[in-house]
Amino acid sequence: MVNAALLPLAYLLGTRVLRVPRWPALGIAAVAATMPATVFYSLFALTDSVLAALTVAWILLLAAWLRRPNRPLAAFGASAAAGAYYLIHVRGTVVLAVHLLVVLVWVVRRRTGIRPLGVVLATAAAAVAGNEVLIRLLDGKLALAGNDPGGSTLRALLSTKGAGFVLASLATQTWYVLVITGGLAALGWFAAGRLALGRGTDPAQRWLALAALAATVGVALGCALILVGVPSATRDAAYARYIHAFAPLWLVYGLAVVFRARRRALLTGYAVAAALTVAGGGFVAWRLSDAVRHGSPLRYGVFGAPDLMAMTAGWTSFRPLVGTAVGLAVGAAVVLLARFRWGWQPALAAVVAGQLLMMGLLADRVLAPLSDYLGPSPTLAQLGLREGESVATSSAYHLGIRLNHEHEITWMSVPNFVSQPPASAEVVVARWYPQPGPRHSWDWDGTKYGYHRIGGNPDQHWSLWRRND
């Protein structure tokens, strides 16, 4: 429901901030609201499901405050959006920092009064303090997993290999946004850059453009820096999940340029955008082949590139050159047709239809199989697990299945183990590979620790064990 708010938010961004006429703005909003970058994550229990809408809401509210900086309500709205971003995901740290930097600029330039400034600071402080309070209230109830990069980020960044990974990750994320928007995001970047650097630009427009650009680059860079600091992390061919939340924003900006720019400037700008997209696709293709050549192929997964999977029918392999061709074909058609009086309606309607088709393909080829695979069958209760029994799970079998198992166990916090279960565990769920082959050695043998197998699912590679009486 929150994610669906992107439709009216994108419409308001188009009409109130980007000065697009009413009906084209509604068409643009429909395109942004049906992007897989908008819809895909709303089908998962992930914080990402609301971030596309929140990104547009923050920019929209920030624009309202920059235009009327002495209105406390506008100051509260913009800061509340940035604070909510901070509370929801680590990406919000970048958004809140950029927001406060813009506020600082407005204070230095004496464009806001004491009262609105107090509202801004109080709202931001409440978000930060609320985050700490929630962490402490949930202490003992929330399990934190993963690896803390610590000082390894700086060490990796100072190495040639680490710096190369960060730059390659930035380039890949940038190219990804270009491809899934048909190159139109670049038009938005060009327009924002012109507002930020041009002479005579209204200060409110200048700093709004700078905020949008800084947050986008900051999130992409932050993602690359965190990943390079965890040497054990599997490298992705494209990990666009973090930058996905900004794609609808820049698509709205880019389509606004299509409807407002002069024809010659538009065609020149899109030619440059297309050249950047082609160059990016070539770089990503080279990066993939180079990784294979050095014996360290890059991972290709659902959360890294769902849009490209549907665009290129790349269900098992990453196809950057095909994605580049498809994206530019769609983008060029929109640029050419949208300038005709009766051309933009069928052009945008076709894009919406194509995006809905992509989501249908993702639902059929990705979401349904994923749901079937990650839904444990049979349930632990069907295998004889009784409420109140002490249970432990092996960290070696699939994380998604393990988490769904732990959802069944409501009476205790389930410990994980690597090889030997805790002494208190009466029942254990562990990895199961009964089929002959190289993975059979991964099979967990509970008989060594006094357990016997009572059932499981060899296709999902897990089994339930009970301690011998």
C-alpha positions as CSV (number, residue, x, y, z in Angstrom):
1,M,0.0,0.0,0.0
2,V,2.8,2.4,0.8
3,N,4.6,1.5,-2.4
4,A,1.5,2.2,-4.4
5,A,1.8,5.9,-3.3
6,L,4.5,6.3,-5.9
7,L,1.8,6.9,-8.5
8,P,0.4,10.2,-7.0
9,L,3.9,11.2,-5.7
10,A,5.4,10.9,-9.1
11,Y,2.5,12.8,-10.6
12,L,3.0,15.7,-8.1
13,L,6.8,15.6,-8.7
14,G,6.1,16.0,-12.4
15,T,3.5,18.8,-12.1
16,R,4.7,20.8,-9.1
17,V,8.5,20.5,-9.4
18,L,9.3,19.7,-13.0
19,R,6.5,21.7,-14.6
20,V,5.1,18.9,-16.8
21,P,1.5,19.4,-18.1
22,R,-1.2,17.4,-16.2
23,W,-1.9,14.6,-18.6
24,P,1.7,13.8,-19.6
25,A,2.6,13.9,-15.9
26,L,0.0,11.3,-15.2
27,G,1.4,9.1,-18.0
28,I,4.9,9.6,-16.6
29,A,3.7,8.6,-13.1
30,A,2.1,5.5,-14.5
31,V,5.4,4.5,-16.1
32,A,7.3,5.1,-12.9
33,A,4.8,3.3,-10.7
34,T,4.9,0.1,-12.9
35,M,8.6,-0.2,-13.2
36,P,10.0,-3.5,-11.9
37,A,12.4,-1.4,-9.8
38,T,9.2,-0.1,-8.1
39,V,7.0,-3.2,-8.0
40,F,9.5,-6.1,-7.6
41,Y,10.6,-5.5,-4.0
42,S,7.1,-4.8,-2.8
43,L,6.4,-8.5,-3.2
44,F,9.0,-9.4,-0.6
45,A,9.1,-8.8,3.2
46,L,12.0,-6.4,2.7
47,T,12.4,-2.8,3.7
48,D,13.2,-2.1,0.0
49,S,9.5,-2.4,-0.7
50,V,8.7,1.2,0.4
51,L,11.9,3.0,-0.5
52,A,11.1,4.0,-4.1
53,A,8.0,5.9,-3.0
54,L,9.9,7.3,0.0
55,T,12.7,8.6,-2.3
56,V,10.3,10.5,-4.5
57,A,8.4,11.8,-1.3
58,W,11.6,13.1,0.1
59,I,12.5,15.0,-3.0
60,L,9.0,16.4,-3.4
61,L,8.9,17.5,0.3
62,L,12.4,19.0,0.1
63,A,11.3,21.0,-3.0
64,A,8.3,22.4,-1.1
65,W,10.6,23.4,1.9
66,L,13.3,25.0,-0.3
67,R,10.6,27.1,-2.1
68,R,9.1,28.2,1.3
69,P,11.9,27.7,3.8
70,N,10.1,29.7,6.6
71,R,7.2,27.3,6.8
72,P,7.6,25.0,9.8
73,L,5.2,22.4,8.3
74,A,7.2,22.1,5.1
75,A,10.4,21.8,7.2
76,F,8.9,19.1,9.2
77,G,7.6,17.1,6.2
78,A,11.0,17.1,4.4
79,S,12.9,16.2,7.5
80,A,10.4,13.5,8.5
81,A,10.9,11.8,5.1
82,A,14.6,11.9,5.5
83,G,14.4,10.7,9.0
84,A,12.0,7.8,8.0
85,Y,14.6,6.8,5.4
86,Y,17.2,6.7,8.1
87,L,15.0,4.5,10.3
88,I,14.2,2.1,7.6
89,H,17.5,1.2,6.0
90,V,21.2,2.1,6.1
91,R,20.8,3.9,2.8
92,G,18.9,6.5,4.8
93,T,22.2,7.5,6.5
94,V,23.2,9.0,3.1
95,V,19.8,10.6,2.6
96,L,19.7,12.2,6.0
97,A,23.3,13.4,5.7
98,V,22.5,15.1,2.4
99,H,19.3,16.5,3.7
100,L,21.1,18.1,6.7
101,L,23.9,19.5,4.4
102,V,21.2,21.3,2.3
103,V,19.7,22.6,5.5
104,L,23.1,23.9,6.6
105,V,23.6,25.7,3.3
106,W,20.2,27.3,3.7
107,V,21.1,28.5,7.2
108,V,24.5,29.9,6.1
109,R,22.7,31.7,3.2
110,R,20.2,33.0,5.7
111,R,17.2,31.7,3.8
112,T,15.5,30.1,6.7
113,G,14.4,31.3,10.1
114,I,15.1,30.0,13.6
115,R,11.7,28.3,14.0
116,P,11.8,26.2,10.8
117,L,15.5,25.4,11.6
118,G,14.4,24.1,15.0
119,V,11.8,21.9,13.5
120,V,14.3,20.4,11.1
121,L,16.9,19.7,13.7
122,A,14.3,18.3,16.2
123,T,12.8,16.0,13.6
124,A,16.2,14.7,12.5
125,A,17.3,14.3,16.1
126,A,14.0,12.4,16.9
127,A,14.8,9.9,14.0
128,V,18.3,9.3,15.2
129,A,17.3,9.0,18.8
130,G,14.3,6.8,17.9
131,N,16.6,4.5,16.1
132,E,18.7,4.0,19.1
133,V,15.7,3.5,21.4
134,L,14.3,0.9,19.1
135,I,17.6,-1.0,19.0
136,R,17.7,-1.1,22.8
137,L,14.0,-2.1,23.1
138,L,14.5,-4.9,20.7
139,D,17.8,-6.1,22.3
140,G,17.6,-9.8,22.8
141,K,14.6,-10.1,20.4
142,L,16.4,-9.1,17.1
143,A,19.2,-11.2,15.7
144,L,21.8,-9.4,13.8
145,A,23.7,-11.4,11.1
146,G,26.3,-10.7,8.5
147,N,29.9,-9.4,8.6
148,D,30.9,-6.0,9.9
149,P,33.5,-4.6,7.5
150,G,35.2,-2.6,10.2
151,G,38.6,-1.2,9.1
152,S,38.8,-3.6,6.2
153,T,37.0,-1.2,4.0
154,L,39.8,1.4,4.1
155,R,42.5,-1.3,3.7
156,A,40.7,-2.7,0.6
157,L,40.1,0.7,-0.8
158,L,43.8,1.6,-0.6
159,S,44.7,-1.5,-2.6
160,T,44.6,-1.5,-6.4
161,K,42.2,-4.4,-6.5
162,G,39.9,-2.9,-4.0
163,A,39.8,0.5,-5.6
164,G,39.2,-1.2,-9.0
165,F,36.2,-3.1,-7.5
166,V,34.7,0.1,-6.1
167,L,35.0,1.9,-9.5
168,A,33.7,-1.1,-11.4
169,S,30.7,-1.4,-9.0
170,L,29.9,2.3,-9.4
171,A,30.1,2.0,-13.2
172,T,27.9,-1.1,-13.2
173,Q,25.2,0.4,-11.0
174,T,25.2,3.6,-13.2
175,W,24.8,1.5,-16.3
176,Y,22.1,-0.5,-14.7
177,V,19.9,2.5,-14.0
178,L,20.5,3.7,-17.6
179,V,19.4,0.4,-19.1
180,I,16.3,-0.1,-17.0
181,T,15.1,3.4,-17.9
182,G,16.0,3.1,-21.6
183,G,18.8,5.7,-21.1
184,L,16.2,8.3,-20.0
185,A,17.7,8.6,-16.5
186,A,20.7,10.2,-18.1
187,L,18.5,13.0,-19.4
188,G,17.4,13.6,-15.8
189,W,21.1,13.6,-14.7
190,F,22.0,16.1,-17.4
191,A,19.0,18.4,-16.5
192,A,19.9,18.2,-12.8
193,G,23.6,18.9,-13.5
194,R,22.6,21.9,-15.6
195,L,20.5,23.2,-12.8
196,A,23.3,22.6,-10.3
197,L,26.1,24.3,-12.3
198,G,24.2,26.8,-14.5
199,R,24.4,30.5,-13.9
200,G,21.2,32.2,-12.9
201,T,19.5,29.1,-11.6
202,D,17.0,29.6,-8.8
203,P,18.8,28.5,-5.6
204,A,15.9,26.2,-4.6
205,Q,16.2,24.3,-7.9
206,R,20.0,24.2,-7.7
207,W,20.1,22.7,-4.3
208,L,17.2,20.3,-5.0
209,A,19.2,19.0,-8.0
210,L,22.4,18.7,-6.0
211,A,20.5,16.8,-3.2
212,A,19.1,14.3,-5.6
213,L,22.4,13.7,-7.4
214,A,24.4,13.5,-4.1
215,A,22.0,11.0,-2.6
216,T,22.1,8.8,-5.6
217,V,25.9,8.8,-6.0
218,G,26.3,8.5,-2.2
219,V,24.2,5.4,-2.0
220,A,25.9,3.8,-5.0
221,L,29.3,4.6,-3.5
222,G,28.3,3.4,0.0
223,C,27.2,0.1,-1.4
224,A,30.4,-0.4,-3.2
225,L,32.5,0.6,-0.2
226,I,30.7,-1.8,2.2
227,L,30.9,-4.7,-0.2
228,V,34.6,-4.2,-0.8
229,G,35.2,-4.2,2.9
230,V,33.8,-7.8,3.3
231,P,36.4,-10.0,1.5
232,S,34.2,-13.1,2.1
233,A,31.2,-11.6,0.3
234,T,30.5,-13.1,-3.1
235,R,31.0,-10.6,-5.9
236,D,27.9,-9.8,-8.0
237,A,27.9,-9.1,-11.7
238,A,25.4,-6.3,-10.8
239,Y,24.1,-5.6,-7.3
240,A,21.6,-2.9,-8.2
241,R,19.3,-3.5,-5.2
242,Y,20.4,-0.4,-3.3
243,I,20.3,1.9,-6.3
244,H,16.9,0.6,-7.5
245,A,15.0,3.0,-5.2
246,F,16.4,6.0,-7.2
247,A,15.5,4.6,-10.6
248,P,11.9,5.8,-10.6
249,L,12.9,9.3,-9.5
250,W,15.4,9.7,-12.4
251,L,12.9,8.2,-14.9
252,V,10.4,10.9,-13.9
253,Y,13.2,13.5,-14.3
254,G,14.2,12.1,-17.7
255,L,10.7,11.9,-19.1
256,A,10.1,15.5,-17.9
257,V,13.0,16.5,-20.1
258,V,11.5,14.6,-23.0
259,F,8.3,16.7,-22.7
260,R,9.9,20.0,-22.0
261,A,13.3,20.2,-23.8
262,R,13.7,21.6,-27.3
263,R,13.9,19.0,-30.0
264,R,17.5,19.6,-31.0
265,A,18.7,19.7,-27.3
266,L,16.7,16.5,-26.6
267,L,18.1,14.6,-29.5
268,T,21.7,15.6,-28.6
269,G,21.2,14.8,-25.0
270,Y,19.7,11.4,-25.8
271,A,22.5,10.6,-28.2
272,V,25.0,11.2,-25.4
273,A,22.9,9.1,-23.0
274,A,22.8,6.3,-25.6
275,A,26.6,6.5,-26.0
276,L,27.1,6.2,-22.2
277,T,24.7,3.2,-22.1
278,V,26.6,1.5,-24.9
279,A,29.9,2.2,-23.3
280,G,28.6,0.9,-20.0
281,G,27.3,-2.3,-21.6
282,G,30.6,-3.0,-23.2
283,F,32.4,-2.4,-19.9
284,V,30.1,-4.8,-18.0
285,A,30.5,-7.5,-20.7
286,W,34.3,-7.1,-20.5
287,R,34.2,-7.3,-16.7
288,L,32.2,-10.5,-16.8
289,S,34.6,-12.2,-19.3
290,D,37.6,-10.9,-17.4
291,A,36.3,-12.4,-14.1
292,V,35.8,-15.8,-15.8
293,R,39.2,-15.6,-17.3
294,H,40.8,-15.1,-13.9
295,G,38.8,-18.0,-12.4
296,S,36.5,-15.8,-10.2
297,P,33.2,-15.5,-12.1
298,L,30.8,-12.9,-10.8
299,R,27.5,-14.0,-9.2
300,Y,24.2,-13.4,-11.0
301,G,21.2,-13.5,-8.8
302,V,17.5,-12.5,-8.5
303,F,18.1,-9.5,-6.2
304,G,21.0,-8.2,-8.2
305,A,19.2,-7.8,-11.6
306,P,15.5,-8.7,-11.8
307,D,14.7,-6.1,-14.5
308,L,17.4,-7.4,-16.8
309,M,16.3,-11.0,-16.3
310,A,12.9,-10.1,-17.8
311,M,14.2,-7.7,-20.4
312,T,16.7,-10.1,-21.8
313,A,15.2,-13.5,-20.9
314,G,18.5,-13.9,-19.0
315,W,17.1,-16.3,-16.4
316,T,20.4,-18.1,-16.0
317,S,23.0,-15.8,-17.4
318,F,23.8,-12.0,-17.4
319,R,23.3,-10.5,-20.9
320,P,24.5,-6.8,-20.7
321,L,24.8,-6.3,-24.5
322,V,21.2,-7.6,-25.1
323,G,20.0,-5.4,-22.2
324,T,21.7,-2.4,-23.7
325,A,20.1,-3.0,-27.1
326,V,16.6,-3.5,-25.7
327,G,16.8,-0.6,-23.3
328,L,17.9,1.9,-26.0
329,A,15.3,0.7,-28.4
330,V,12.6,1.4,-26.0
331,G,14.1,4.7,-24.9
332,A,14.6,5.9,-28.5
333,A,11.0,5.1,-29.4
334,V,9.7,7.1,-26.4
335,V,12.0,10.1,-27.2
336,L,10.9,10.1,-30.9
337,L,7.1,9.5,-30.4
338,A,6.6,11.6,-27.3
339,R,7.2,14.8,-29.2
340,F,4.1,14.2,-31.4
341,R,0.8,15.5,-30.2
342,W,-0.8,12.1,-30.3
343,G,2.4,10.1,-30.0
344,W,3.1,10.2,-26.3
345,Q,0.0,8.4,-25.2
346,P,0.6,5.1,-27.1
347,A,4.3,5.3,-26.4
348,L,3.9,5.5,-22.6
349,A,1.0,3.1,-22.7
350,A,3.2,0.6,-24.5
351,V,6.0,1.1,-21.9
352,V,3.5,0.5,-19.1
353,A,2.2,-2.7,-20.8
354,G,5.8,-3.9,-21.3
355,Q,6.7,-3.4,-17.7
356,L,3.5,-5.2,-16.5
357,L,4.5,-8.0,-18.9
358,M,8.0,-8.0,-17.3
359,M,6.5,-8.3,-13.8
360,G,4.3,-11.2,-15.1
361,L,7.4,-13.0,-16.3
362,L,9.2,-12.3,-13.1
363,A,6.3,-13.6,-11.1
364,D,6.1,-16.8,-13.2
365,R,9.9,-17.5,-13.7
366,V,11.3,-16.1,-10.4
367,L,8.8,-15.4,-7.6
368,A,6.7,-18.6,-7.9
369,P,9.7,-21.0,-8.1
370,L,11.4,-19.1,-5.3
371,S,8.3,-19.3,-3.1
372,D,7.9,-23.0,-3.8
373,Y,11.6,-23.7,-3.1
374,L,11.8,-21.6,0.1
375,G,8.5,-22.9,1.5
376,P,9.5,-25.9,3.6
377,S,7.5,-29.0,2.9
378,P,6.5,-30.8,5.0
379,T,6.3,-28.5,8.0
380,L,8.2,-29.3,11.1
381,A,5.0,-29.9,13.0
382,Q,3.9,-32.5,10.4
383,L,7.2,-34.3,11.0
384,G,6.5,-34.5,14.7
385,L,8.0,-31.3,16.2
386,R,6.2,-30.5,19.5
387,E,5.8,-27.0,21.0
388,G,8.2,-26.4,23.8
389,E,11.0,-28.7,22.4
390,S,14.5,-27.2,22.3
391,V,15.5,-26.8,18.6
392,A,18.7,-25.8,16.9
393,T,19.4,-25.3,13.1
394,S,22.5,-25.8,11.1
395,S,23.8,-22.6,9.4
396,A,24.9,-24.8,6.5
397,Y,21.5,-25.2,4.7
398,H,19.7,-22.6,2.7
399,L,19.1,-19.4,4.6
400,G,15.6,-18.8,3.2
401,I,14.4,-22.2,4.2
402,R,16.1,-21.9,7.6
403,L,14.4,-18.6,8.3
404,N,11.0,-20.1,7.4
405,H,11.7,-23.0,9.7
406,E,12.5,-20.6,12.5
407,H,9.2,-18.8,11.9
408,E,7.4,-22.1,12.9
409,I,9.3,-22.1,16.2
410,T,7.6,-19.4,18.1
411,W,8.5,-20.5,21.7
412,M,12.2,-19.8,21.6
413,S,15.1,-18.0,19.9
414,V,16.6,-20.7,17.7
415,P,20.4,-21.0,17.9
416,N,22.5,-21.8,14.8
417,F,25.5,-24.1,14.8
418,V,28.2,-25.0,12.3
419,S,28.9,-28.7,12.9
420,Q,28.1,-29.7,16.5
421,P,24.7,-28.7,17.9
422,P,24.4,-27.2,21.4
423,A,24.0,-29.8,24.2
424,S,20.5,-28.5,25.0
425,A,19.1,-29.2,21.6
426,E,16.5,-32.0,21.6
427,V,15.7,-31.5,17.9
428,V,18.0,-30.4,15.0
429,V,17.4,-29.2,11.5
430,A,20.4,-29.7,9.2
431,R,21.6,-30.1,5.6
432,W,20.7,-33.3,3.8
433,Y,22.3,-34.5,0.5
434,P,21.4,-38.2,0.3
435,Q,22.0,-38.4,-3.5
436,P,25.3,-39.8,-4.6
437,G,27.7,-37.2,-6.0
438,P,30.2,-34.6,-4.9
439,R,27.7,-32.9,-2.6
440,H,27.0,-36.0,-0.7
441,S,29.9,-35.2,1.6
442,W,28.0,-32.1,2.7
443,D,25.4,-34.3,4.3
444,W,25.2,-33.7,8.1
445,D,25.5,-36.9,10.1
446,G,23.6,-36.5,13.3
447,T,24.4,-40.1,14.5
448,K,27.8,-38.8,15.6
449,Y,26.1,-36.6,18.1
450,G,23.4,-39.0,19.3
451,Y,20.5,-38.1,17.0
452,H,18.4,-40.1,14.5
453,R,16.7,-38.7,11.3
454,I,12.9,-38.6,11.4
455,G,12.2,-37.0,8.0
456,G,12.8,-34.0,5.8
457,N,13.0,-33.0,2.2
458,P,15.9,-34.2,0.1
459,D,15.0,-31.9,-2.8
460,Q,15.2,-28.9,-0.5
461,H,18.3,-30.4,1.2
462,W,17.2,-30.4,4.8
463,S,16.2,-33.0,7.4
464,L,14.9,-33.1,10.9
465,W,16.8,-35.0,13.6
466,R,15.7,-36.0,17.2
467,R,18.0,-36.9,20.1
468,N,18.0,-40.6,20.9
469,D,16.2,-41.4,24.2
